[in-house]
Each structure stands twice: as C-alpha cells, then as structure tokens.
Amino acid sequence: MNLKMFTGFTKFIYACLPLLPILIMLVIFGVNSLLGINLKVSVEIVAIISFVIAIVCELLRTKMLKKHLIM
C-alpha cells in the first residue's frame, strides 16, 4: 500500500469516527426492533466504546505510519 492511498484511507476513517456513537446507537435500536432482544446501553457506555475504538485507530495509524517512514 502506498503512502498516498494510506493517507486517503486514514482521512476517511477519521471522518467516520464522529459518527460512530450514532451508528452504534442505531445498530442497537435495530437489534432491539428486529430481533426482539432487549439491549439497554446508555449513551455514556456508547461514548466510551467509541472513544476506545478511536484510540485503537490512532495507535494503528501511528504504528503503520512509523513502519512506512522507516522503510
């Protein structure tokens, strides 16, 4: 993967990260509606999950960036 494609992909991921809590809440609502499974997740928990996912994305980005810069 070249560096230009890598930066385009990271921009796309960073653009999607603010939407992650909304998407998680919509998925939980869909599971509750369609499958009848009673999941109750607070907004705070969804925010924490989104924050952890964002941290993991940042760690992967910096690790991959270091790998590309060393080569």
Secondary structure, 3 states (H helix, E strand, C coil): CCHHHHHHHHHHHHHHHHHHHHHHHHHHHHHHHHHCCCCCCCHHHHHHHHHHHHHHHHHHHHHHHHHHHHC
